[in-house]
């Protein structure tokens, strides 16, 4: 959660979001899945809690319980002159336990290191604590120049597109290898439909970075909207080798369909439907692919299933009516003309495939983590009941 400002000095509100931002970066690991700031704001907005309102602990607990969080980090800070003091405590959602506060102080210039030490203290109270000393933990953390970090935080807090761009570019100027600032800058351009600039910044994210999944997905979307279908396919294809996410398979199918590769598109849509048969868009795309591959009976079955999930889908109803009238899919055309030229006279307009614009790696990682934890518990039980070794 954002930290409460107990300072009397002005101009320090950026630290409210800076505290959880550093903690999220320092506490993130393969065994710990953290809710991002964007997700947190989204969840509280859905719960009817405005971002500017400081929620009560009861509200925080209720929302955390709804999203399945195990822990919440609460805290406050104070700045006096050049001295910085921060206090944080864990709220154990499942055990209904509030841990004793952890307090650390130091020079404001060492803000990042102070927060990194705080992260170590909090992790020590949780399952899978770090197996290194505090000094080793702080030393191993990637350095973040404070002036660059302040610009980054002001960028994520700003509601102005121009200010966001200015802050993120300044953060990158001060710290040229600042991956998170590059990602945020790419997202600003993407959200404003400036896909050329979005692709420029998103392509800078290293493939071994934890944020590369989201960056690569948005890069693929940017290239798709620019009609650079081959580049979009490369981006989505790389993602498919990392994580078997249904939205990635679906988008690979959409890109292949646009490229006239009908059989390949059908295979990708089939994977998406098999993984998530309750998603009406996957059913629709599968139906469209079968229709284009001259399997009208299979397409009709998929459309009937889709309409059970989304009865108001006008496009699905129209396509099913076409199939029932015996309409045959036209020959494959190139991607450059398929959505530009009108259909031949007497030929009804065929709808286009539906691309997925949202990328949810966090949900997959959480499921992956839960499966790993269950396997570890089974192994522990098996070892415990197996007698002496």
Residue, then its C-alpha position, 0 to 999 in steps of 0.5 A: x500500500x502507499x505509505x502515509x506521509x507523517x512529515x511536516x515538510x512539503x513536496x515529499x508526497x512522491x515518497x508515498x508511492x516511492x516506498x511501495x515501489x522500491x519494496x516491490x522491486x526488492x521483494x519480488x522473487x520467483x517464490x513471491x508474486x507481488x500485486x503491481x501498482x496498476x493492479x492495486x489501483x484497478x482492484x480498489x477502483x472496482x471496489x469503489x475506493x478512489x485512488x486519492x482516498x486513504x482507505x481504512x485497514x478494514x477496507x484494505x483487508x477486505x480488498x486483499x481478501x477478495x484478490x487472494x493476497x496472503x500479505x499486505x505491507x502497510x507503512x508510514x514515513x517522515x522526513x526531517x531535514x536530511x534524515x529519513x525514517x520509515x516504519x512498515x508492518x505486515x498484515x497477514x490476511x489469512x491468519x488475521x495477524x498484524x505484525x509488529x512494525x519494523x522501523x529504519x532510519x537513515x539519510x534521505x540521500x540513501x532512501x533506496x538503500x534504507x528501503x532495501x533494508x526494510x524489504x529484507x526485514x519484511x521478507x524475514x517475517x514471511x515464508x521463504x526468507x532470504x538466506x543472506x545477511x542484510x548487508x549482502x541483500x542490500x549489496x546484491x540489489x541493483x542500484x537505483x540513482x535517487x534523482x532518476x528514481x524520483x522522476x520515475x515515481x513522479x511519472x507513474x503518479x502523474x495523470x498528464x501524458x506530457x508530464x509522464x513522458x517528460x518524467x520518464x525521459x528524464x529518469x532514463x537520461x539520468x539512468x540510461x539502463x532504467x528498464x522500468x522507465x523504458x517500459x512505462x514510457x513505451x506504455x504511455x505511447x501505446x495507450x495513446x496509440x502512438x505505436x511507432x514510438x511505443x515499439x521503439x521503447x518497448x523493444x529496448x527491454x532485455x529479454x531476461x528482465x522480469x518485465x519482458x513478458x508485458x513489454x514483448x506483448x505490447x510490442x507485438x500489439x504495437x507492430x500488429x496495429x502498424x500492420x507489421x505482421x511479421x514483426x508482430x508474429x515474432x514478438x508473440x511467437x517468442x512469448x509463446x515459447x516462454x509461457x503458454x498463455x491463451x491470449x498469446x496463442x489467440x493473437x498468433x492465430x489472428x496474425x497468421x489469419x491476417x497473413x493468409x495462413x489459415x491452417x496455422x491460424x486454426x491450430x493456434x485458435x484450437x490451443x486457445x479454446x482447449x485452454x479456455x473453452x469459456x472465452x467467447x472470443x476464442x470460440x468465435x475465432x475458432x469458428x471463423x478459422x474453420x469457416x475459412x478452411x471450408x469446415x462449415x459444420x465445425x464452424x457452426x458448432x463453435x458458433x453455437x457454443x459461443x452464442x451460449x456464452x455470449x447470446x448478444x453477439x451480433x457478428x456470431x449470429x450473422x456468421x452462423x446465418x451465412x453458414x446456414x444459407x450455405x455461404x462459402x468462404x472466399x479465397x485467401x487474400x493478402x493481409x494488405x488488402x483483406x481489410x481494405x477492399x470491399x467484398x466482391x458483389x454478392x459476397x457478404x462481408x466476413x467478420x475479422x478475427x478478434x485480438x486480445x489486448x490484455x496480457x495477464x502473466x501475473x495470474x499464470x505465475x500465481x497458478x504456477x507458484x501454487x502448483x509448485x507449493x502443492x508439489x513441495x508439500x506432497x514431497x515433504x509429506x512423502x519424505x516424512x512418511x517414508x521412514x529412515x533414508 
